[in-house]
Amino acid sequence: MRILVASHTYIVDLNCEKLRELSRLSSDLEVTIVVPKKWRPGGVQNKIIEPQEKIEGNLSIVPISNFSQNNQGLLTFGADIIELLKNFKPNIIQVEQGAKSLGYAQLITLNRFLGLKAKNIFFTWWNLPYTNKFPISLLEKYNLNNTHGIISGNQDGVDVLREHGYGGKVKVLPQLGVDEQLFSPQIQPELMSKLAITNNDFVIGFVGRFVPEKGILTLIKALAGLQELSWKLLLLGRGELKEEIEKTATEAGIQSKLIIVESVPHDEVPCYINLMSTLVLPSETTYNFTTLTAAGWKEQFGHVLIEAMACRVAVVGSDSGEIPNVIEDAGLVFPEGDAQALKNCLQQLIEQPELLDKLAQKGLDRAREKYTNKALAQQQLAFYREVYM
């Protein structure tokens, strides 16, 4: 089976690990990853990235000339994509830019024009209801009418597309897996010493952006009610909310228990997660964000949850978006924005070490079974074969 996957996501080499694993599952698999020749991610990486062509066994990474260098919905490819398609002759074409992307419509059209007879699949993260206006409505209708399968990063994404009339095959899988070599249980004595953390400390952790929708202020309110217990709060990340976090912690009288670490490289994140007794993802749905066709944000997956699970760290999450489906019975879930409910969850874990250990092991087992790059590759291949039948 020849599989072509197109997305700007794979300009980052680390993000290709799941597809590398996919290419190794069978000798008759060939995987080609199409990435834009030039891409400007924005944010902290506000520079143009120009990926290089690579061939690794049955996996090829091929940069193709592109239009739009920073908008995934507008990303389309130059004429060199035609020669690639004619030579590779894919059986599966997967575009990971969502239901309304021009790039997906382009690959659908070329698939038909070149007589490839490949199955069209797209990946989406979008998990909130939306309405389309002309001409976006026609673009999405064209894409959905020519789709043989959808991989959604969350169940809400499937439900939204069902409401938009899609009745075909679907699979819920995150776009990226967890690297079990990088994220694994590891003792960190030097880092503990550096941060003045001892073996007896119960460390409550958070990893992510310091923004309102991540619910950090709710976490601090919850901990304000647990001052009589022994714990420390480790926040790993950065963002606009930092000063307010420090102010709120000071007002709550827990500033001495707060540790903030900013700007940690991705390969060092596992070291910090391994300091934690529990990791909390208290995300909160918001409607402050708007696009041309939709409004709002809720947690699309919560990748840090599976990273913590893989480190054998117990997890606690709100019920925003996909979080409950990621955790299931391998952690604790509370109603988003409910500081009292979060306080109760944390108190249970602090006071019941046997529960903490049980959930940590359940999380590790779940991460290894469902969320490693190899586990995701196996599930994705099974879906491809289902669609291709």
C-alpha positions, 0 to 999 in steps of 0.5 A, a space after each residue: 500500500 502506498 500512502 501519501 500524507 500532506 501537512 505543514 505539521 511534518 516540517 518538524 522532524 520530531 512530528 514524523 515519528 508516528 509515520 516512521 513507525 507506520 512505514 516500518 509495520 509492513 514491507 509492502 508499505 510506502 509512506 511519502 510525507 508532503 510538506 511545504 517548501 517554505 513555512 512560517 509557523 509564527 509565535 516564538 518561531 517567527 521565521 521561515 522554515 525550509 525542510 529538507 528532502 529525506 529518504 529513510 527506508 520506506 519513508 520519504 519526506 518531500 518538500 513541495 513548492 507552496 502557496 501561503 506560508 502561514 495559513 493551513 486552510 489556504 495552503 496549496 501546492 505548486 505544479 511539482 505535486 503533479 509529478 510526485 503523484 504521477 510517479 508515486 501513484 498513492 492508494 491513500 491520500 491524507 491531507 491534515 489541514 481540516 475539512 475546509 482546506 484548499 489543499 485537500 480540495 486540490 489533492 482530491 481534484 488531482 487524484 481524479 484528474 490523474 486517474 489515481 483512484 486513491 482513497 481521500 482522507 483528511 484529519 481535523 482537530 476542530 471540535 466546536 459547531 460552526 456555520 459556513 458562508 459562501 464560498 466556504 460552504 461549497 468548498 466544504 461540501 466538495 471536500 466532504 462529498 469526495 471523502 472516503 474516511 476522516 481521522 479526527 483528533 477528538 469525538 466532538 470533531 466527528 459529531 460536528 462533521 456528522 451534523 454537516 452531513 458526512 456519513 462515511 467512515 471515521 476514526 478518532 486518533 490524535 495527530 501525534 503520539 507520545 515518544 515512549 523513549 523520551 517520556 518514561 519514568 525517570 528519577 531526576 535528583 539534580 533537577 529536584 535539588 535545583 528546584 528545592 524539591 524533596 522526595 517527600 514533596 507532593 508536587 502538583 504540576 501543570 505544563 502549557 500556555 499561561 492563558 485564561 482558557 487553560 484554567 490555571 487560576 481555577 487550579 490556584 483557587 483550588 489549592 488555596 483551600 488546601 493550605 493545611 496540606 503539604 504540597 508544591 505547585 510546579 508550573 511549566 510554560 509561559 504566557 500573558 497570565 504569569 503576573 496574574 498567576 503570581 498575584 493570585 497565589 500571593 493573595 491566596 497565601 500560597 506563593 511560597 509553594 509556587 515554582 514557575 519554570 519558563 521556556 523549557 526545550 521540548 526534550 527537557 519537558 519529561 524531566 520536569 514531568 517526572 518531578 510531579 506527583 500529579 499533572 493537572 490540565 484544568 482547561 476551560 471552554 471559552 467563546 472569546 475566539 472567533 474565526 470567519 465561520 466559528 467561535 470558541 475554543 475547547 480542549 481538542 485533546 490535551 497531549 500533555 496528559 499522555 506525556 504524563 501518563 507515559 512518565 507514570 504520573 497520575 493525571 487530573 483533567 477538567 471535562 473540557 472537550 476531549 480530556 475525559 475521553 483521553 483519561 477515561 478511568 486512568 485519572 480523575 475528571 472534574 467539571 471545568 471551572 469548578 475549583 471546589 471539585 478540583 480541590 476534592 480531586 487533589 485532596 484525594 490524591 494527596 491523602 490516598 497514596 494508594 489511589 495515586 499509585 493505582 492511577 499512575 500505573 493505569 495511566 502508564 498502561 493506557 499510554 503504552 497501549 493506545 498512545 505511543 507512536 507505534 500504537 497510533 501507527 497500527 490503529 491508523 494502518 487498520 483504518 487505511 485498510 478498512 477504507 481501502 477495502 
